[in-house]
Amino acid sequence: EIVMTQSPATLSMSPGERATLSCRASQSVSSNLAWYQQKPGQAPRLLIYDTSTRATGFPARFSGSGSGTEFTLTISGLQSEDSAVYYCQQYNNWPLYTFGQGTKLEIK
Amino acid sequence: EVQVVESGGGLVQPGGSLRLSCAASGFTFSVFWMSWVRQAPGKGLEWVANIKEDGSEKYYVDSVKGRFTISRDNAEKSLYLQMNSLRAEDTAVYYCARVEGYCSTISCYKYFDYWGQGTLVTVSS
């Protein structure tokens, strides 16, 4: 099983700042990495797939990078509506998907 | 508009059974793999099961093998999860998710592009 580890667990930022969320895989997942955004009481929503491709509806403030075992989600110009839990997920080890434990992003 | 809507959750005693349903609309259901993903209260996401477009392949996380069965009815555009021998640790919101991506000759590389709002399953006496 590929273990996905996200850091930090919680990130407190101010509006306008840039947030950097990390995701590490226990073995290479190539570029088969997705990010999901989950707001309180809502379902997860696909944010980024194939490491760096933004899903429909998300602005260019959201960007993904990395390959192999190290991945980053960067959110620039933070806005209050970006407050959410962000999960990374590998889909290289088909069909055994694994998620990271999530990073809670707070905008204060 | 792509939509998937889950139903069938509720309170069930340990050892009991429950069948979840997911109604799909806004896309050609029969050409997509589908999945169930769950989230225990206050916890992260856990993939549960996948099913191929025609139902010929099914995959499960180890913790539910032999207890849960994923199935689909393409004519009804519906996905199902039959859950037997339920345990307290199965308590979670269960999400239906459409699977997008591609398959090569070696493997498949697919992620979850649309999710339903989820249905809560509580296993408790």
Interface residues (C-beta under 8 A of the other chain):
Chain A: N32 A34 Y36 Q42 A43 P44 R45 L46 Y49 A55 Y87 Q89 Y91 N92 W94 P95 L96 Y97 T98 F99 G100 Q101 G102
Chain B: S35 V37 G44 L45 E46 W47 N50 Y59 V61 Y95 E100 G101 S107 C108 Y109 K110 Y111 F112 D113 Y114 W115 G116 Q117 G118
